[in-house]
């Protein structure tokens, strides 16, 4: 019997309760060979999912329980061009930018495993620039709302809770994007210098050829993009 066939047989589960027990007790086998950084990133993302889930659940609770009228998103987040307000135009551009960055990040992971240094560098750099663009547009959105009198404790457009929940959730997400942009720039610099090819020791560089860090960073970035989809649906479309 070949080695591959033996490996497949070793992964087959026993029938019934014995197979169920083996399946739930296979953590050592399931994670064998997985880089510790990647496994830790998955654990972090699961915990972060609960935090964002609590924030969005709180938003729904506040919105459905408040007695004051809730602001209309298409009016609050509209931008005027030529005297005519365009609803959610900035938010649409922000969403497009962040989703595009998710595509460039996926390509960076692909070319990273191919050890194509230059293509990986430019894709990581493009992802970082797109992420920084998103953060810049979010800062513009915040400054616009603040100039119109919206505060965490005050809101001239309706329910006071709107400002507190909006700034809390979008601010928490913005911090995640900003941290991701920082690490994208740092990692792209390391790829540019060839640290993952030469094994130059340093921050996130410990062994030659270890491009797995790009996939780990990609997991974080895709998570941030996915969370924004939920924020977009809850805050701007509901």
Helices and strands as residue ranges (DSSP letters): H 3-11, H 16-24, H 27-30, H 36-65, H 73-76, E 79-81, E 84-86, H 89-113, H 117-147, H 161-193, H 195-198, H 212-231, I 232-237
